[in-house]
Amino acid sequence: AGGPPATHAPRWPEDPPPELAVLRAAAEEFGAVPATSGRRDPDVLPHQPGVRALGLLARALTAVRVGAPGAARPLLADALELADRHGFVHLAVQALALRSAAAAAEGDAAEVRQAGEVALARAERSGLRHSSWAAAAAAVLAHAALLRAEPRDAMRLAEAGLAGLDHPGRGPAELRFGLAVLRAAADVDGAGEARGDRARGLDRLQHARAELGDEPVDPHVAAMAALLEHRAALDLGHPTAARSVHGWLVQRVGETAESALLRAWTDLAAGREDRARAAAHRALVECGAPLLGVTEVEAWLVEATVAAEAEERAAAREALERALGLAEPLRALRPFAGAGPEVRRLLVQLHGGPGAAGSFAGAALAVSATTGSPAAALSERERAVLALLPSLLSLEEIGADLSVSVNTVKTHVRSIYGKLGVSSRRTAVLAGYERGLIAPAPALTLRG
């Protein structure tokens, strides 16, 4: 403030009043001042509304950080009620943003979206669009959109969050890093034709990690970034880059279920199925609770892939069903979009019937059909044969229609099955419709 320097260092009172103790605890929890050892927080929060609401918010943040997001919910509900009653606009945005983050930690996708969108709407109305807490809400929503396999929404939200932190030094480095990672991952996933450059996305992921440097980062954020960058590096054929991010994660957070999953992915990509299976088992059983809910989904998909390749049908089916059961409350479709043809074949076999539409398994089947370029994989003649498979024509009749022998048709059909990852005429037709390789039949017009 321009006043003279203090003549002595300020001293903390031995027995501070409760209001002051709450303020200090909140300041430390939110990173405004360095944390101190031996801090004694009051057991009972003061009744003064502002201090009480801030204390509730700080306790909720502590609960989320220590892995008890369920305990944060009632604290945040009380904090939000006080904020609304007394007009604490900024604190209300904080409570809503933190409620969205707590829901993400609990795997409640619906609450993530509801609380996060309300937080952003309130921030916009209140002139707080450029606050760190609005950016935090945007980050949680962007990650949820990425999991739903909606990269355009993820890109829009991540860029909005970064725009709110566009002044030098504004916002925690961890938040900037998380938003930059989410924007880059949306690029990898194809966030629109103009932006969907996977190689550029990987470059942005690597650049975000380099810019973070030695800044501290929450283990959950580090795990999210590592999974996104590692998968992108493997998919683009850069195993050395994948090993680099694996080492970075272990250095940051130690050996976790996530680091075991990265080993499983590396081994699977290198054709070392037994080692991949063992690493997936470690991720699921031996490493304790994962940092991210999606980790278990991905590990079960590794197990499903290896079991399917080994023709262990019962084990493959069980692994896929476990993955689907864990993914559904998260609305985590992205892992299925990145899974290989073995998982897609299992999805078609188990959930490709008429009742699949509208179910989560049906959505996973549909999103898995969007990966790769199946239309380019089929030859022109194979596409012509596939277009006739929905009909009631026999293979002999299809051959006659195309002026080729029935043996040629059978050869094309076998090739179609292999390229689409299916095992029957019915599932080939389903895959063809899902991938846009078969035009839907025109609707009949009834004349009265």
FISE-238520 format. One record per residue: x negated, y, z of N, C-alpha, C in turn. Coordinates in steps of 0.2 Angstrom, whole numbers, plus 5000, padded with zeros to 4 digits. Layout:
! FISE-238520
XYZXYZXYZ;...
This chain:
! FISE-238520
499649945000500050005000499650065000;498950065000498550125000498350145006;498550115012498350135018497650115020;497350135026496650115028496650045029;496050015028495949945030496049925037;496349865039496449855046495749845049;495749865056495149865059494949795062;495449755062495349685064495849645061;495649575061496049525057496749515061;497249515058497949505061497949435065;498249435070498249375074498949345075;499049285074499749255075499849245082;500449265084500649265091500649185094;500449175100500549105102501249085103;501749125104502349105105502849145101;502849135094503149185090503949175090;504349225089505049225089505249175084;505849145084506049095079506149125072;506349185072506349215065505749215062;505249235065504549245063504249175061;504349125065504149055064504449025057;505149045056505449025050505149055044;505049115044504749155039504049125037;503649115042503049085040503049015037;503448975040503548905037503848915030;504248955029504548965022503948995017;503549035019503049065015502549015014;502348975019501848915017502148865013;502848845014503148795009503148815002;503348885001503348904994502748924991;502148924995501548934992501349004992;501649054996501549124996500949135000;500849095005500249105010499949035011;499249025012498948955013499348925019;499348855018499648815024499148815029;499448805035499048805041499148735045;498648715048498748655052499048665059;499448615061499648625068500248675068;500548695063501148735063501748705066;502048745071502648725074503248755072;503648725069504248755066504848745071;505248795072505748785077506248735075;506448695081506948635080507648665077;507848725080508448745078508348815075;508648815069508648875065509048935068;508748995067509149055070509749065066;510249105069510949115066510949175062;510449215062510349265057510449245050;510849265046511049225039510449225035;510149275034509549275029509049225031;508749235037508249195039508449115039;509149105042509349035042509349005035;509649045030509649015023508949005020;508549045022507849035019507548975023;507648965029507448905033507748845030;508348845028508648785025508348765019;508248815015507948805008507248775009;506848805014506148775015506148705017;506648685021506648625024506848575018;507348595013507548555008506948545003;506548595002505948584998505448535001;505348545007504948495010505248425009;505848415010506148345009506048315002;506148364997506048344990505348324989;504848354992504148344991503948284994;504248265000504048205003504448145001;504848154996505148094993505848074996;506148124999506748115002507348165000;507448164993507848204990508648204993;508848144995509448144998509548185004;509048195008509048235014509148305012;508948325006508948395004509648415002;510048375000510748394998511148435003;511248405009511648445014511348515016;510648515016510248575017510448625012;510348605006510448655000511248675000;511648635001512348655002512548705007;512248695013512248755018511948815016;511348805013510948865010511348905005;511648865000512048904995512648934998;513048905003513648935006513448995009;512849005013512649065016512449115011;512149095005511949145000512549174997;513049134995513649154992514049204997;514049185003514449225008514149295009;513549295009513149355011512849395005;512949364999512649404993511949394992;511649344994510949324993510849294986;510849344981510849314974510249274972;509649294974509049264972509049194976;509249194982509149134986509649084983;510249104981510749064977510449024971;510049064967509749034961509248984964;508849004969508348954971508648894974;509248894977509548834980509848794974;510148824969510348784964509848754960;509248784959508748754955508448694959;508348704965508148654969508548594970;509248604969509748554969509648514963;509548544957509448514951508848464951;508248494954507648454955507748394960;508148404965508248354970508648294966;509148314962509548264959509148234954;508648264951508248224946507848174950;507648194956507248144960507648084962;508348094963508748044965509048004959;508948024953509147994947509848004945;510148064947510848084946510848134940;510948104934510848154928511448204928;512048184930512548234929512448294934;512248284940512048334945511548374942;511048344939510448384936510748434932;511148414927511348464922511848514925;512248494929512748544932512448594936;512048574941511648624945511148664941;510848634937510348674933510648724928;511148704925511548754921511848814925;512148794930512448854935511848894937;511248864939510648914941510448954935;510448934929510248974924510749034922;511449014923511949064922511949114927;511849094933511849144938511249194938;510649164936510049204935510149254929;510449234924510649274918511049334920;511649314924512049374926511749424931;511249394935510949434941510349474939;510149464933509549494931508949464933;508949394934508449354937508149304932;508349314925508149274920507449254920;507049304922506249304921505949284928;506349254932506049234939505749164938;505349144943505049084943505549024944;506049044948506548994949507048974944;507149024940507549014933507148974929;506448984928506048944924505948874927;506048864933505948794936506648754934;507248794935507848754933507848744925;507548784921507448764914506948704913;506448704917506048644916506348574918;506748574923507148514925507648494920;507948544917508448534912508148514905;507548544904507148524898506948444898;506748424904506448354905507048314905;507648334907508248284907508448284899;508448334896508548334888508148284885;507448294887506948244883507148174885;507348154891507548094893508148064889;508648114887509248094884509048094876;508448094874508248094867508548154863;508548214866508848274863508248324863;507748314858507148354859507348434857;507848444853507948514851508148554858;508648524862508748554868508148564873;507748514873507148514877506748574875;506648574868506248634866506548704868;507148714866507448774868507448794875;507548744880507448764887506748774889;506248734887505548744888505348814886;505548834880505348894877505648954881;506248944883506648994887506249004894;506048944897505748954903505048984903;504648964897504049004896504149074895;504649094891504749164890504849204896;505149174901505249204908504649214912;504049174909503449184913502949214908;503149254904502749284898502249334900;502249354906501749404908501149374912;500549394910499949364913500049354921;499849294923499849284930500549274933;501049274929501749264932501949194932;502149174938502349104939501749054941;501949004945501348964947501048924941;500448914941500148874936500448804934;500648774940500948704939501648714935;502048764936502648774932502448794925;501948834924501848844917501548784913;501148744917500948684914501548634912;501948624917502548584916502948604910;503148664909503448694904503148684897;502448694897502048684891502048614889;502048564894502048494892502648474889;503248504892503948484889504048504882;503748574881503848594874503448554869;502848534871502448494867502748424866;503048394871503348334870503948334865;504348384866504848394861504648404854;504048434853503748434846503548364844;503248324848503148254847503748214845;504248224848504948194847505248214841;505048274838505348294832505948344833;505748404836506248454838506448494832;506748464827506848504821506348494816;506548504809506148494804505548544804;505648604806505148654805504648644811;504848614816504348604822504148534823;504548484820504348414822503748394820;503148414822502548394820502248354825;502148294825501948254830501248264832;500848274827500148284828500048354832;500348404830500348464833500548454841;501148414842501348404848500848374853;500448324850499948294854499348344856;499248384851498748444852498948484857;499548504857499848554862499848514869;499948454870499948414876499248424879;498748404875498048404877497848474879;498048524875497848594877498148614883;498748594885499048614891498648584897;498448524896498048494902497348534902;497048554897496448584897496548654900;497048684899497248754902497348744909;497648694911497748684919497148684923;496648654920495948644923496048614930;495748644935495748614941496248634946;496748674943497348694947497648634950;497948644956498248584959498948584956;499248514956499848504953500148454956;500848454957501248404961501148334957;501048284961500948214958501548194953;502148214954502648204950502548234943;502348294943502248334937501648304933;501148284937500548254934500748184930;501148144934501348084931501848094925;502248144925502648154919502248174913;501748224914501348244909500948184906;500648144910500248084908500648034904;501248024906501647974902501748004895;501948064895502148094888501548094884;500948114886500348124882500048054880;500048004885499747944884500147904878;500847914879501247874873501147914867;501147974867501048014860500347994857;499847984861499147974859499147904856;499447854859499547784856499947784850;500447814850500947814844500547844838;500147894839499747924834499147894832;498947834836498347794834497747824837;497747854843497147884846497047854853;496847784853496747754860496247784864;495747824861495247854866495547914869;496047954866496348004869496847974875;497147914873497547884878497147864885;496547844884496147824889495947884893;495847944890495648004893496248024898;496848024896497348044900497547994906;497347934904497447884910496947904915;496347914913495847934919495947994922;496248044919496448104922497048094927;497448054926498048034930497748004937;497347954936497047914941496647964946;496248014943495848054946496348104950;496948124947497348174951497748144956;498048084955498548054960498347984963;497747954960497647884962497947834958;497947774960498247714957498947714959;499447714954500147714955500447674950;501147664951501447624946501447654939;501347724939501247754932500647744929;500047734933499447724930499447644928;499747604931499847534929500247534923;500747574922501147574916500747594910;500247644911499847664905499347604903;499147574908498747514906499147464902;499747454904500147404901500247424893;500447494892500547514886499847514882;499247524885498647514881498547444879;498647394883498547324882499047304876;499647324877500147304872500047334865;499747394865499547424858498947384855;498547354860497947324857498047244856;498747224857498847154856498647114862;498547134867498347094873498947084878;499447044875500147034878500047014886;499646964887499646934894499346994899;498847034897498647084901499147144902;499547154896500047204897500647184901;500747114901501347094906501047094913;500447084914500147084921500147154924;500047204919500047274921500747294923;501247274919501947294920502147264926;501947204928502147174934501847214940;501247234940500947284945501347344946;501547374940501947434940502647424944;502947364943503547354946503547324953;503047294955503047254961502447274966;501847284963501247294968501047364969;501347414966501047484967501547524971;502047494974502447544978502947574974;503347624977503847664973503547704968;503747704962503547744957503647824958;503247864955503347934956503947954952;504047924946504647944941505147884941;505747904940506247844939506147814933;505947844928505947814921505347764921;504847764925504347714925504547644925;505047634929505247564930505647544923;505947584920506347574914505747554909;505247594908504747574903504347514905;504247494911503947434913504347374911;504947374912505447324910505447314903;505447374899505447364892504747334889;504247344893503547304891503647234892;503947214898504147144899504547114894;505147154892505547124887505247114881;504747164879504447154872503947094872;503547084878503147024878503446964878;504046964882504446894883504746884876;504946934872505346914866504746894861;504146924861503646894856503446824858;503546804865503346734867503946694866;504446714863505046674862505346654869;505246694874505546674881506246714881;506746684878507346724877507646744884;507746704889508046714895507646774898;507046774899506646824902506746884898;506746884892506746944888507446984889;507946944889508646964890508746994897;508446964902508446984909508047054910;507547054907507147124907507447174904;507747164898508147214894508747244898;509147194901509647214906509447254912;508947234915508647274920508447344918;508147354912507947414909508547464908;509047434905509747464904510047494910;510047444915510347464922510047524925;509347524925509047574928509047644924;509047634917509047694913509747734913;510347694914510947724913511147784918;511047774924511147834928510647894927;510047884924509647934922509847964915;510247924912510347944904509747944900;509247894902508647894899508647854893;508747884887508747854881508147854877;507647894879507047904876506647844876;506547804882506147744881506347694876;507047694875507247644869507147674862;507047734862506847764855506147744854;505747744859505047724858504847654858;505347614860505247544860505147514853;504847454853504647414847505247384844;505147344838505647314835505947254839;505547224844505747164848506347194852;506247254855506747274860507447294855;507347324850507847334845508247274844;507847224842508247154840508647134846;508347134852508747114858509347154859;509247224858509847264859510447244854;510247234848510747214843511047144844;510647094847510947034848511347034854;511247074859511547074866512147124866;512047184862512547234863512747264856;512647224851512847244844513547234842;513947214847514647194845515147254844;515747244843516247304842516247344848;516247314854516247354860515747394862;515147394858514547434860514647514860;515047534855515147604854515447634860;515147694862515347724868514947704875;514647644874514347624880513547644880;513247644886512547664886512147614882;512247554882511847504878511947524871;512547544869512747564862512347624860;512247674865511847734864511147714863;510947674867510147654867510047614860;510547574858510447544851510447594846;510847644846510947704841510247744841;510047754847509447804847508747764845;508747694846508247654844508247644836;508847654833508847654826508547714822;508447774826508247834823507447834823;507147784825506347784825506147754819;505547784817505247754810505647784804;505547744799505847764792506047704789;506647674792506847614789507047614782;507347674780507547684773506947674768;506447704770505847694766505547624766;505647584771505347524772505747474767;506347484766506747444761506647464754;506547414750506447424743507147444740;507147474734507747494731508247434730;507947374728508347314727508647284734;508247294739508447274746509047314748;508947384747509547424749510147404745;510147384739510647364735511047304738;510647254740510847194743511147214750;510847254754511147274760511847304759;511847344754512547384753513047334752;512947274749513447224748513647174754;513147174759513247134764513947144768;514147204769514847214773515447184769;515347164762515847144759515947064760;516547034758516646964759516346924753;515946954749515546914744515046864747;515046804744514546764746513846784743;513346754745512646764742512646754734;512946704732513046684725513346744721;513946764724514346824721513946884721;513546894726513146954726512546954721;512246894720511846884715512146894708;512746874707513046884701513146954699;513346994705513547064704512947104702;512347084705511747114704511347084698;511547034695511247004689510546974691;510546944697509946904699510146834702;509746794703509846724706510046724713;510346674715510546674722509846664727;509346634724508746624728508346694728;508446734723508146804724508546844729;509246834729509646864735509446844742;509346774742509046754749508446784751;507946784746507346814747507346884750;507846924747507946994749508246994756;508746954757509046954763508546934769;508146884768507646874773507146934774;506946964769506547024770506947084774;507547094772507947144775508047124783;508147064785508147044792507547064795;506947044792506347054795506147134796;506347174791506247244792506647284797;507247254797507747284802507747254809;507347204810507247174816507947134818;508247104814508947074815508846994813;509446964815509346884814509946864810;510446904808511046874805511346934801;511846914796512146954792512547014795;512846994801513247034805512847094808;512247074811511847124814511447164809;511347134803511047174798511547234796;512147214795512647264793512747314799;512747294805512747344811512147394810;511547364809510947404809510947454803;511247424797511247464792511747524793;512247514796512747574797512347624802;512047594807511747644812511247684810;510847654805510247694802510447734796;511047734794511247774788511047734782;510947674782510747644776511347614772;511847604775512547584772513047644772;513247664767513747724767514447694770;514747734775515347704778515947704772;516347654773516847644768517347704768;517647734763518047784763518747764766;519047814770519647804774520247794769;520647744770521247734766521747794767;522047814762522547864762523247834761;523647834766524347804766524847854763;525147824758525647864755526347844757;526747894758527447884761527947874755;
